[in-house]
């Protein structure tokens, strides 16, 4: 799967294209929905610490720190904050072949800045509305954290003990085959042939990465089930 942001002049709407591989369909999602999904999945602090963390990140900023965005003279996003998070996500999610290019891509940098601004605005509103102060939100946060811990641990294990299974090289012939079958979709998305091939390479590499993580998860769970005593209530 890969994602592309596109502004449609006729409808005056920013659209998120999600292309699923093997190529079955092209999903079009309004960007506000995508922003909400990112916000929902991006929480990484426990409920009791969210407001203090938010204040630390956006209020306790040295006056001399170069800033990227200021909101209503109340919140400040420093350039260092934005760059640090963006660089982490690119290194974590990008195919090594594309990593350096993505790090220097000004378009991606602008897109990430816009996204983090949108998230900050929504978090501010959520705090004002008292959204965090509910047992339901506590449960949502815990489920999100549990999922994040598993994904982080599995990927670190692959990096440290089986790095060759991560970002396995994709054959040019395989990329060309996918492109030829779906050239009309890429054209509709406004992608040149070169851009489409790069996106396909990254998407296929991501899929192989996901399969490697799934295999590691299965092997690890089976191993732990043999070592540990597990009981279910009747």
Protein Blocks (a to p, Z undefined) as FASTA:
>chain_A
ZZdddddfklopacddddddddfbdcdddfklmmmmmmmmmpcbdfklmmmmmmmmmmmc
cfklccfbdchhlaccdfklmmmmmmmmmmmmpcfklmmmmmmmmklmmmmmmmmmmmmm
mmmmmmmnommmcfklmmmmmmmmmmmmmmmmmmmmmmmmmmmlgopacdfklmmmmmmm
mmmmmmmnopafklmmmmmmmmmmmmmmmmmmmmmmmmmmmmmmmmpccdddZZ
